[in-house]
Amino acid sequence: MGKRLNAVLAVLILALIIWMVKGTFMQPGVNDLKGGFKEIAHYRNENNTGPIQHVFSVTVKDTTAAEMELYGNFMPHHKGGNTKVYFFLEGTEVPDKLYAGKVNFDPQYNQNCIALYEKTAMGNTSMEKRPFN
């Protein structure tokens, strides 16, 4: 009876480990979102002692089904820092160079920006459609 109980416990423990490992490595990610996202550029400031800024420019294939806010939530964010994701329709001109500060790319691309996701230092998120109109 003791060997049988040990075998059953071993099988249960092994099944639990397999289930936990599967759950760890099979988490949904950016590639699982609807919308056909493609990251064009990423900027992260070099200042590790102050607020860390992440800025992304991303193209979207399908805006009707796009899960832009979820995409923004997947992007890296640091406590006390700021994350911005600028979305552009695929096929339009998109900035490939991004900068820190309030203006993150050349204003010539403003008209092509369809949305802006922002996560502030306090962790508040916002999604703004046509932020430059």
Beta strands, then each sheet from edge to edge (+ up, - down):
strand 1: 38-44
strand 2: 53-60
strand 3: 82-89
strand 4: 113-119
strand 5: 125-129
sheet 1: 1+ 2- 3- 4+ 5-
end
